[in-house]
Amino acid sequence: MKFHQGGSGYAKNIKFLNIVMHNVSNPIIIDQNYCDQETECQEQDSAVQLSNVVYENIRGTSASEVAIKLECSKAVPCKGIHLQDVVLTPEGNDGTIAKCENVRYSNSGRFFPKCQP
């Protein structure tokens, strides 16, 4: 899910369940700071409010190093994001990582790669 900065409104109560991924670029992505310009976008004070999103029983392989990206707005952080039994391993020999910024999330069951503090 990608949202341009400066947006308004909300996206809530969204579920992604029982998905198998094979060699997928950007398997799980929430980006409230999306910018499709060649030059860097200026940080905005508003964003689409994102809440109550569930990722459950998601497994497979990632073609990109960042398998999980939860990059939320400083002004309007994501909240109520829940990951349950989410396991995304690298397609090749390289590792996978999770990038998590300005997000309130919880996890249960297996969860890999984990967000770094």
C-alpha positions in Angstrom: 0.0 0.0 0.0 1.5 3.3 -1.1 0.1 6.7 -0.1 1.4 10.1 -1.4 2.4 12.5 1.3 -0.1 15.2 2.1 -3.1 13.0 1.6 -6.2 12.9 3.7 -8.9 10.4 4.7 -8.3 6.9 6.0 -7.7 3.3 5.1 -8.7 0.8 7.9 -9.8 -2.7 8.7 -7.8 -4.3 5.9 -6.7 -8.0 6.0 -4.2 -9.9 3.9 -4.6 -13.6 4.7 -3.1 -16.9 3.5 -0.7 -15.7 0.8 2.2 -17.6 -0.6 4.8 -15.5 -2.4 7.6 -16.7 -4.6 10.5 -14.4 -5.6 8.5 -11.2 -5.0 10.0 -7.7 -5.0 8.7 -5.7 -2.0 6.4 -8.5 -0.5 4.9 -6.4 2.3 4.9 -2.6 1.9 3.2 0.2 3.7 4.6 3.6 2.5 2.9 6.7 3.7 5.8 8.8 2.3 5.5 7.6 -1.3 7.1 9.9 -3.8 7.0 9.3 -7.5 9.0 12.4 -8.5 12.7 12.3 -9.6 13.5 15.0 -7.0 12.9 14.4 -3.3 9.4 15.2 -2.1 9.1 17.6 0.8 7.8 16.1 4.1 4.1 16.9 4.6 2.1 17.4 7.8 -0.8 15.2 6.7 -1.3 11.7 5.4 -3.9 9.0 4.9 -4.6 7.6 8.4 -3.8 3.9 8.3 -5.1 1.6 11.0 -6.2 -2.0 11.8 -4.3 -3.8 9.1 -3.7 -7.6 9.5 -1.1 -9.7 7.7 -1.7 -13.3 8.6 -0.2 -16.5 7.3 2.1 -14.8 4.8 5.0 -16.9 3.6 7.5 -17.3 0.8 10.5 -15.7 -0.7 11.6 -12.1 -1.3 13.6 -11.0 -4.3 14.5 -7.8 -2.6 16.5 -7.2 0.6 13.7 -5.3 2.2 11.0 -8.0 2.6 8.9 -5.9 5.0 8.6 -2.1 4.8 6.4 -0.3 7.2 7.3 3.3 6.6 4.7 5.6 8.1 4.3 9.3 8.5 5.8 11.1 11.5 2.7 13.3 11.6 0.2 10.5 11.2 1.8 7.2 12.3 0.3 3.9 11.3 -1.4 2.1 14.2 -3.0 -1.3 14.8 -0.8 -3.1 12.4 -0.7 -6.9 13.3 1.6 -9.5 11.7 0.9 -13.1 12.6 2.9 -16.0 11.1 4.7 -13.9 8.6 7.9 -15.5 7.3 9.7 -14.1 4.2 13.0 -15.6 3.5 15.5 -14.5 0.8 15.2 -16.0 -2.7 19.0 -16.1 -3.1 21.9 -16.2 -0.7 21.5 -12.6 0.6 19.4 -11.9 3.7 16.2 -10.1 4.1 15.4 -7.2 6.5 12.4 -5.3 7.8 12.3 -1.5 7.9 9.8 -0.1 10.3 9.4 3.6 11.0 6.6 5.5 12.8 4.4 2.4 13.1 2.6 0.9 16.1 2.5 -2.9 15.4 2.2 -6.1 17.1 3.2 -9.6 16.1 2.4 -13.2 17.1 3.4 -16.6 16.0 6.4 -16.7 13.6 7.7 -13.4 12.3 10.7 -13.0 10.1 12.4 -10.8 9.3 11.8 -8.8 12.4 11.7 -5.0 12.7 14.8 -3.5 14.2 14.4 -1.3 17.3 
